[in-house]
Amino acid sequence: MSAADRPPTPSSGVRRAVVRDALRPLTIPNGITLVRLALTPFFVLAVLEGNARLALVLFAVASVSDLFDGLIARTLGMRSQFGAYLDPIADKVLLVTAYVVLTWPGLPEVKIPLWLTVLALSRDILIVVLSLVMYLAADVRDFRPTLLGKTTTFSHVVTLFLVLVANVEHVPEPVVLATFYVALALTLASGAHSMWRSATMLERLHDVGPSRGGDP
């Protein structure tokens, strides 16, 4: 009998069950996250067509859904590994797309300045690169966002929302500019903190490694 014809052993069935339970893709929170991801192209189309009001509504719905999927997952015990990966991906896709289309020349009347978009996207790329380096160099898989990182992301959401509102209703220019500079300051601080955090973790792991290797 070949290996392919052999019936699955109980241990393999248990492993598959554990993996399936860990992933749990078909849950309410994951469904909400997928809807948020699906709203992104419609948001882009609304901006491209100059329908600022519809773009504002779509962005608001997508942003609010980010609060509900996490709340439902925690309250109903529906956390999953699939959702842990999908949720930040959906968030980044929405934020990066919104930053790009709201900076593009000739689209919205009130735009996000190019320098803020470049720095915001550079910070995201930096975090991804640092996470990859931590994983490859030290097998660090748990690189959770800090309070500063969450505050920076929140400031980006507020900035995007305010720009969309400014394309529908009048918003005083000083308020918009203040939002830009607050987001800039948080972006720079968050990027610097991510580099310091990664360097500290690698240094700590480097110091611990030799001592473990020298143990009898």
SESE-386344 format. One line per field, with one value per residue: residue in one letter; x, y negated, z of N, C-alpha, C in turn; residue number from 1. Coordinates in steps of 0.2 Angstrom, whole numbers, plus 5000, padded with zeros to 4 digits. Each point is the difference from the previous one (the first is absolute). Last residue first. Layout:
BEGIN
type = A; ...
n.px = X; ...
n.py = Y; ...
n.pz = Z; ...
ca.px = X; ...
ca.py = Y; ...
ca.pz = Z; ...
c.px = X; ...
c.py = Y; ...
c.pz = Z; ...
seq = NUM; ...
END
This chain:
BEGIN
type = P; D; G; G; R; S; P; G; V; D; H; L; R; E; L; M; T; A; S; R; W; M; S; H; A; G; S; A; L; T; L; A; L; A; V; Y; F; T; A; L; V; V; P; E; P; V; H; E; V; N; A; V; L; V; L; F; L; T; V; V; H; S; F; T; T; T; K; G; L; L; T; P; R; F; D; R; V; D; A; A; L; Y; M; V; L; S; L; V; V; I; L; I; D; R; S; L; A; L; V; T; L; W; L; P; I; K; V; E; P; L; G; P; W; T; L; V; V; Y; A; T; V; L; L; V; K; D; A; I; P; D; L; Y; A; G; F; Q; S; R; M; G; L; T; R; A; I; L; G; D; F; L; D; S; V; S; A; V; A; F; L; V; L; A; L; R; A; N; G; E; L; V; A; L; V; F; F; P; T; L; A; L; R; V; L; T; I; G; N; P; I; T; L; P; R; L; A; D; R; V; V; A; R; R; V; G; S; S; P; T; P; P; R; D; A; A; S; M
n.px = 5129; 5003; 5004; 4985; 4985; 5008; 5002; 4980; 4990; 5005; 4991; 4978; 4995; 5003; 4982; 4981; 5003; 4997; 4978; 4988; 5005; 4990; 4978; 4996; 5001; 4981; 4982; 5001; 4994; 4977; 4987; 5001; 4987; 4977; 4993; 4999; 4980; 4981; 4999; 4992; 4977; 4989; 5002; 4986; 4973; 4978; 4976; 4988; 5002; 5023; 5011; 4998; 5017; 5020; 5000; 5004; 5022; 5013; 4996; 5010; 5022; 5006; 4999; 5019; 5017; 4998; 5007; 5022; 5008; 4998; 5009; 5001; 5010; 5012; 5008; 5013; 5028; 5023; 5022; 5008; 4982; 4981; 5003; 5000; 4979; 4989; 5007; 4992; 4978; 4998; 5006; 4985; 4984; 5006; 5000; 4980; 4994; 5011; 4993; 4980; 5001; 5008; 4986; 4977; 4973; 4977; 4976; 4986; 5001; 5010; 5022; 5024; 5005; 4998; 4984; 5001; 5016; 4995; 4985; 5007; 5010; 4986; 4987; 5012; 5007; 4985; 4996; 5016; 4999; 4985; 5004; 5013; 4990; 4981; 5004; 5004; 4981; 4977; 4978; 4986; 4985; 5007; 5019; 4997; 4987; 5010; 5013; 4989; 4991; 5012; 5004; 4982; 4997; 5011; 4990; 4982; 5005; 5007; 4983; 4988; 5011; 5000; 4981; 4999; 5013; 5002; 5013; 5012; 5018; 4997; 4986; 5010; 5013; 4989; 4994; 5016; 5003; 4985; 5004; 5011; 4987; 4987; 5010; 5000; 4981; 4998; 5012; 4989; 4983; 5007; 5014; 5023; 5017; 5023; 5007; 4989; 5008; 5019; 4998; 4992; 5015; 5013; 4991; 5000; 5019; 5004; 4990; 5004; 4993; 5001; 5012; 5008; 5019; 5021; 5001; 4999
n.py = 4880; 4974; 4982; 4990; 4983; 4978; 4988; 4988; 4979; 4979; 4994; 4994; 4977; 4984; 4998; 4987; 4976; 4989; 4996; 4981; 4979; 4994; 4993; 4978; 4982; 4997; 4989; 4976; 4987; 4997; 4985; 4978; 4994; 4997; 4980; 4983; 4999; 4991; 4977; 4989; 4998; 4983; 4977; 4992; 5002; 5010; 5006; 5019; 5018; 5006; 5001; 5021; 5016; 4998; 5008; 5023; 5008; 4997; 5014; 5021; 5001; 5000; 5021; 5013; 4995; 5008; 5022; 5003; 4996; 5016; 5023; 5024; 5024; 5023; 5026; 5018; 5006; 5010; 4991; 4991; 4998; 4987; 4977; 4987; 4994; 4982; 4979; 4991; 4990; 4978; 4982; 4993; 4985; 4978; 4987; 4990; 4979; 4982; 4991; 4986; 4978; 4984; 4991; 4988; 5000; 4988; 4987; 4999; 5024; 5011; 4993; 5009; 5017; 5007; 5014; 5023; 5013; 5006; 5018; 5022; 5010; 5007; 5020; 5020; 5007; 5011; 5023; 5015; 5006; 5017; 5024; 5016; 5009; 5015; 5023; 5013; 4997; 4995; 4997; 4998; 4982; 4977; 4991; 4996; 4981; 4978; 4994; 4993; 4977; 4980; 4995; 4991; 4977; 4990; 5001; 4985; 4978; 4996; 4998; 4980; 4982; 5000; 4992; 4977; 4990; 5003; 4999; 5018; 5012; 5007; 5019; 5021; 5010; 5012; 5022; 5018; 5008; 5016; 5023; 5005; 5001; 5019; 5018; 5000; 5008; 5023; 5010; 5000; 5018; 5024; 5020; 5007; 5015; 5011; 5016; 5022; 5016; 5012; 5018; 5020; 5014; 5014; 5020; 5018; 5012; 5017; 5021; 5012; 5006; 5017; 5009; 4999; 4987; 5010; 5025; 5028
n.pz = 5151; 4993; 4985; 4983; 5008; 5002; 4980; 4992; 5009; 4992; 4980; 5001; 5006; 4983; 4985; 5007; 4999; 4979; 4992; 5008; 4991; 4979; 5001; 5007; 4984; 4986; 5010; 5001; 4980; 4995; 5012; 4993; 4982; 5003; 5008; 4984; 4986; 5010; 5001; 4981; 4997; 5012; 4992; 4982; 5002; 4990; 4986; 4985; 4985; 4998; 5021; 5011; 4996; 5011; 5022; 5003; 4999; 5019; 5018; 5000; 5006; 5023; 5012; 4999; 5016; 5022; 5004; 5003; 5021; 5017; 4991; 4986; 4996; 4994; 5001; 4990; 4998; 4995; 4992; 4979; 4985; 5008; 5003; 4981; 4991; 5009; 4994; 4980; 5000; 5008; 4986; 4984; 5007; 5001; 4980; 4992; 5009; 4991; 4979; 5000; 5007; 4985; 4982; 5007; 4999; 4992; 4989; 4982; 4987; 4981; 4989; 5007; 5021; 5023; 5010; 4993; 5013; 5022; 5003; 4999; 5019; 5018; 4998; 5002; 5022; 5014; 4996; 5008; 5023; 5006; 4995; 5014; 5019; 4995; 4997; 5019; 5018; 5019; 5012; 5021; 5008; 5005; 4987; 4977; 4994; 5000; 4981; 4980; 4999; 4995; 4977; 4986; 4997; 4982; 4979; 4995; 4994; 4978; 4984; 4999; 4989; 4977; 4989; 4997; 4983; 4973; 4978; 4987; 5009; 5023; 5004; 4995; 5016; 5016; 4995; 5003; 5022; 5012; 5006; 5021; 5019; 5003; 5010; 5023; 5011; 5003; 5018; 5022; 5004; 4993; 4988; 4998; 5015; 5009; 5016; 5000; 4984; 5005; 5014; 4991; 4989; 5012; 5007; 4985; 4998; 5016; 4998; 4977; 4974; 4980; 4977; 4978; 4992; 5003; 4990; 4999
ca.px = 5002; 4998; 5005; 5005; 4997; 5000; 5007; 5003; 4998; 5004; 5007; 5000; 4999; 5006; 5006; 4999; 5000; 5007; 5003; 4998; 5003; 5007; 5001; 4999; 5006; 5006; 4999; 5002; 5007; 5003; 4999; 5004; 5007; 5001; 5000; 5006; 5006; 4999; 5002; 5008; 5002; 4999; 5005; 5006; 5005; 5004; 5005; 4998; 4993; 4997; 5001; 4995; 4994; 5001; 5000; 4993; 4996; 5002; 4997; 4993; 4999; 5000; 4994; 4995; 5002; 4998; 4993; 4999; 5002; 4995; 5001; 5001; 4994; 5002; 4995; 4993; 4995; 4994; 5000; 5006; 5005; 4998; 5000; 5007; 5003; 4997; 5002; 5007; 5000; 4998; 5005; 5005; 4997; 5000; 5007; 5002; 4996; 5003; 5006; 4999; 4997; 5005; 5004; 5006; 5006; 5005; 5005; 5001; 4996; 4995; 4994; 4999; 5001; 5006; 4998; 4995; 5002; 5005; 4997; 4996; 5005; 5004; 4996; 4997; 5006; 5002; 4994; 5001; 5005; 4998; 4996; 5004; 5005; 4998; 4998; 5006; 5003; 5006; 5001; 5005; 4997; 4994; 5002; 5004; 4996; 4995; 5004; 5003; 4995; 4999; 5006; 5000; 4996; 5004; 5006; 4997; 4998; 5006; 5004; 4996; 5000; 5006; 5000; 4996; 5003; 4995; 4998; 4994; 5002; 5004; 4997; 4996; 5004; 5002; 4994; 4999; 5005; 4998; 4996; 5004; 5004; 4996; 5000; 5007; 5000; 4996; 5004; 5006; 4997; 4997; 4993; 4999; 4993; 4998; 5004; 4997; 4993; 5002; 5003; 4995; 4996; 5004; 5000; 4993; 5000; 5004; 4996; 5001; 5004; 4995; 4999; 4994; 4994; 4999; 5004; 4996
ca.py = 5007; 5004; 5002; 5005; 5006; 5003; 5003; 5006; 5006; 5001; 5001; 5007; 5004; 5000; 5003; 5007; 5002; 5001; 5006; 5006; 5001; 5002; 5007; 5004; 5000; 5003; 5007; 5003; 5000; 5005; 5006; 5001; 5000; 5007; 5004; 5000; 5002; 5007; 5002; 4999; 5005; 5006; 5002; 5002; 4995; 5001; 4995; 4994; 5000; 5000; 4993; 4995; 5002; 4998; 4993; 4999; 5002; 4996; 4994; 5000; 5000; 4993; 4996; 5003; 4998; 4993; 5000; 5003; 4994; 4995; 4997; 4993; 4997; 4993; 4996; 5000; 4996; 5004; 5003; 4999; 5003; 5007; 5003; 5001; 5006; 5006; 5001; 5003; 5007; 5005; 5001; 5004; 5006; 5002; 5002; 5007; 5005; 5002; 5003; 5007; 5004; 5002; 5005; 4998; 5001; 5006; 5000; 4992; 4996; 5004; 4999; 4993; 4999; 4996; 4993; 4997; 4999; 4995; 4993; 4998; 4998; 4994; 4995; 4999; 4997; 4993; 4996; 5000; 4995; 4994; 4997; 4998; 4997; 4993; 4997; 4998; 5006; 4998; 5002; 5005; 5007; 5002; 5001; 5006; 5007; 5001; 5002; 5006; 5006; 5000; 5002; 5007; 5002; 4998; 5005; 5007; 5000; 5000; 5007; 5005; 4999; 5002; 5007; 5002; 5000; 5001; 4994; 4997; 4999; 4994; 4994; 4998; 4997; 4994; 4995; 4998; 4996; 4993; 5000; 5001; 4994; 4995; 5001; 4998; 4993; 4998; 5001; 4995; 4993; 4997; 4998; 4994; 4998; 4995; 4994; 4995; 4997; 4995; 4994; 4996; 4996; 4994; 4995; 4997; 4995; 4994; 4995; 5002; 4995; 4995; 5002; 5004; 4997; 4995; 4994; 4994
ca.pz = 4999; 5006; 5004; 4997; 4999; 5006; 5002; 4996; 5003; 5006; 4999; 4997; 5005; 5004; 4997; 5000; 5007; 5002; 4997; 5003; 5007; 4999; 4997; 5005; 5004; 4997; 5000; 5007; 5001; 4996; 5003; 5006; 4998; 4997; 5005; 5004; 4996; 4999; 5006; 5001; 4996; 5003; 5006; 4998; 5000; 5006; 5002; 5004; 5000; 4993; 4997; 5002; 4997; 4993; 5000; 5001; 4994; 4994; 5002; 4998; 4993; 4997; 5001; 4995; 4993; 5000; 4999; 4994; 4996; 5001; 5006; 4999; 5001; 4999; 5004; 4997; 5004; 5000; 5007; 5004; 4997; 4999; 5006; 5003; 4996; 5002; 5007; 4999; 4997; 5005; 5005; 4997; 4999; 5007; 5002; 4997; 5003; 5007; 4999; 4997; 5006; 5005; 4998; 4997; 5005; 4999; 5006; 5000; 5004; 5002; 4996; 4997; 4993; 4998; 5002; 4996; 4993; 5000; 5002; 4994; 4995; 5002; 5000; 4993; 4996; 5002; 4998; 4993; 4998; 5002; 4995; 4994; 5002; 5002; 4994; 4997; 4996; 4997; 4993; 5000; 4998; 5004; 5008; 5000; 4999; 5006; 5006; 4999; 5002; 5007; 5003; 5000; 5006; 5006; 5000; 5001; 5007; 5004; 4999; 5003; 5008; 5002; 5000; 5005; 5006; 5005; 5003; 4997; 4993; 5000; 5002; 4995; 4995; 5003; 4999; 4993; 4998; 5000; 4993; 4994; 5000; 4997; 4993; 4997; 5000; 4995; 4993; 4999; 4999; 5006; 4999; 4995; 5001; 4994; 5001; 5005; 4998; 4995; 5003; 5004; 4995; 4998; 5006; 5000; 4994; 5002; 5005; 5006; 5004; 5003; 5007; 5001; 4998; 5005; 5000; 5000
c.px = 4994; 5002; 4998; 5005; 5004; 4996; 4999; 5006; 5002; 4997; 5003; 5008; 5000; 4999; 5006; 5005; 4999; 5001; 5008; 5003; 4998; 5003; 5007; 5000; 4999; 5006; 5005; 4999; 5002; 5008; 5003; 4999; 5004; 5008; 5001; 5000; 5006; 5006; 4999; 5002; 5008; 5002; 4998; 5005; 5007; 5005; 5003; 5007; 4998; 4993; 4998; 5001; 4994; 4994; 5000; 4999; 4993; 4997; 5002; 4997; 4993; 5000; 5001; 4993; 4995; 5001; 4998; 4992; 4998; 5001; 4994; 5000; 5001; 4994; 5003; 4995; 4994; 4994; 4993; 4999; 5007; 5005; 4998; 5000; 5007; 5003; 4997; 5003; 5007; 4999; 4998; 5005; 5005; 4997; 5000; 5007; 5001; 4996; 5003; 5007; 4999; 4997; 5005; 5004; 5006; 5004; 5004; 5005; 5002; 4995; 4994; 4993; 4998; 5000; 5006; 4999; 4995; 5002; 5005; 4998; 4997; 5005; 5004; 4996; 4997; 5005; 5001; 4994; 5001; 5005; 4998; 4996; 5005; 5006; 4998; 4999; 5007; 5003; 5007; 5001; 5005; 4997; 4994; 5002; 5005; 4997; 4996; 5004; 5003; 4996; 5000; 5007; 5000; 4996; 5004; 5006; 4997; 4998; 5006; 5003; 4996; 5001; 5006; 4999; 4996; 5002; 4994; 4998; 4994; 5002; 5004; 4996; 4996; 5004; 5002; 4994; 5000; 5005; 4998; 4997; 5005; 5004; 4996; 5000; 5007; 4999; 4996; 5004; 5006; 4998; 4997; 4992; 4998; 4993; 4999; 5004; 4998; 4993; 5002; 5002; 4995; 4996; 5004; 5000; 4993; 4999; 5004; 4997; 5000; 5003; 4995; 4999; 4994; 4994; 4998; 5004
c.py = 5004; 5007; 5004; 5003; 5006; 5006; 5003; 5003; 5006; 5006; 5001; 5002; 5008; 5004; 5000; 5005; 5008; 5002; 5001; 5006; 5006; 5001; 5002; 5008; 5005; 5000; 5004; 5008; 5004; 5000; 5005; 5007; 5001; 5000; 5007; 5004; 5000; 5003; 5008; 5003; 5001; 5006; 5007; 5002; 5003; 4995; 5002; 4996; 4994; 5000; 5000; 4993; 4995; 5001; 4997; 4992; 4998; 5001; 4995; 4994; 5001; 5000; 4993; 4996; 5002; 4997; 4993; 4999; 5002; 4994; 4995; 4997; 4992; 4996; 4993; 4995; 5000; 4996; 5004; 5004; 5001; 5004; 5008; 5003; 5001; 5006; 5007; 5002; 5003; 5007; 5005; 5002; 5005; 5008; 5003; 5002; 5007; 5005; 5003; 5004; 5007; 5004; 5003; 5007; 4998; 5001; 5007; 4999; 4993; 4996; 5004; 5000; 4994; 4999; 4996; 4992; 4997; 4998; 4995; 4993; 4998; 4998; 4993; 4994; 4999; 4997; 4992; 4995; 4999; 4994; 4992; 4995; 4997; 4995; 4993; 4997; 4997; 5006; 4997; 5002; 5005; 5007; 5002; 5001; 5006; 5007; 5001; 5003; 5007; 5006; 5001; 5003; 5008; 5003; 4999; 5005; 5007; 5000; 5000; 5007; 5005; 4999; 5003; 5007; 5002; 5000; 5000; 4994; 4997; 4998; 4994; 4994; 4997; 4996; 4993; 4995; 4998; 4995; 4993; 4999; 5000; 4993; 4995; 5001; 4997; 4992; 4998; 5000; 4995; 4993; 4998; 4998; 4994; 4997; 4995; 4994; 4995; 4997; 4995; 4994; 4997; 4996; 4994; 4995; 4997; 4995; 4994; 4995; 5003; 4996; 4995; 5002; 5003; 4996; 4995; 4994
c.pz = 4998; 4999; 5006; 5004; 4997; 5000; 5007; 5002; 4997; 5003; 5006; 4999; 4999; 5006; 5004; 4997; 5000; 5007; 5002; 4997; 5003; 5007; 4999; 4998; 5006; 5003; 4996; 5000; 5007; 5001; 4995; 5003; 5006; 4998; 4998; 5006; 5004; 4997; 5000; 5006; 5000; 4996; 5003; 5006; 4998; 5000; 5006; 5002; 5004; 5000; 4993; 4997; 5002; 4996; 4993; 5000; 5001; 4994; 4994; 5001; 4998; 4992; 4997; 5001; 4995; 4993; 5000; 4999; 4992; 4995; 5001; 5007; 4999; 5001; 5000; 5003; 4996; 5005; 5001; 5006; 5004; 4997; 4999; 5006; 5003; 4996; 5002; 5007; 4999; 4997; 5005; 5005; 4997; 5000; 5007; 5001; 4997; 5003; 5007; 4999; 4997; 5006; 5005; 4999; 4997; 5007; 5000; 5006; 5001; 5005; 5003; 4996; 4997; 4993; 5000; 5002; 4996; 4993; 4999; 5000; 4993; 4994; 5001; 4999; 4993; 4996; 5002; 4997; 4993; 4999; 5002; 4996; 4995; 5002; 5000; 4994; 4997; 4996; 4998; 4993; 5000; 4999; 5004; 5008; 5001; 5000; 5006; 5006; 4999; 5002; 5008; 5003; 5000; 5006; 5007; 5001; 5002; 5007; 5005; 4999; 5003; 5008; 5003; 5001; 5006; 5007; 5005; 5003; 4996; 4992; 5000; 5002; 4995; 4995; 5003; 4999; 4993; 4997; 4999; 4993; 4995; 5000; 4997; 4993; 4997; 4999; 4994; 4994; 4999; 4998; 5007; 5000; 4995; 5001; 4994; 5001; 5006; 4998; 4996; 5003; 5004; 4995; 4998; 5006; 5000; 4994; 5001; 5005; 5007; 5005; 5003; 5007; 5002; 4998; 5006; 5000
seq = 216; 215; 214; 213; 212; 211; 210; 209; 208; 207; 206; 205; 204; 203; 202; 201; 200; 199; 198; 197; 196; 195; 194; 193; 192; 191; 190; 189; 188; 187; 186; 185; 184; 183; 182; 181; 180; 179; 178; 177; 176; 175; 174; 173; 172; 171; 170; 169; 168; 167; 166; 165; 164; 163; 162; 161; 160; 159; 158; 157; 156; 155; 154; 153; 152; 151; 150; 149; 148; 147; 146; 145; 144; 143; 142; 141; 140; 139; 138; 137; 136; 135; 134; 133; 132; 131; 130; 129; 128; 127; 126; 125; 124; 123; 122; 121; 120; 119; 118; 117; 116; 115; 114; 113; 112; 111; 110; 109; 108; 107; 106; 105; 104; 103; 102; 101; 100; 99; 98; 97; 96; 95; 94; 93; 92; 91; 90; 89; 88; 87; 86; 85; 84; 83; 82; 81; 80; 79; 78; 77; 76; 75; 74; 73; 72; 71; 70; 69; 68; 67; 66; 65; 64; 63; 62; 61; 60; 59; 58; 57; 56; 55; 54; 53; 52; 51; 50; 49; 48; 47; 46; 45; 44; 43; 42; 41; 40; 39; 38; 37; 36; 35; 34; 33; 32; 31; 30; 29; 28; 27; 26; 25; 24; 23; 22; 21; 20; 19; 18; 17; 16; 15; 14; 13; 12; 11; 10; 9; 8; 7; 6; 5; 4; 3; 2; 1
END
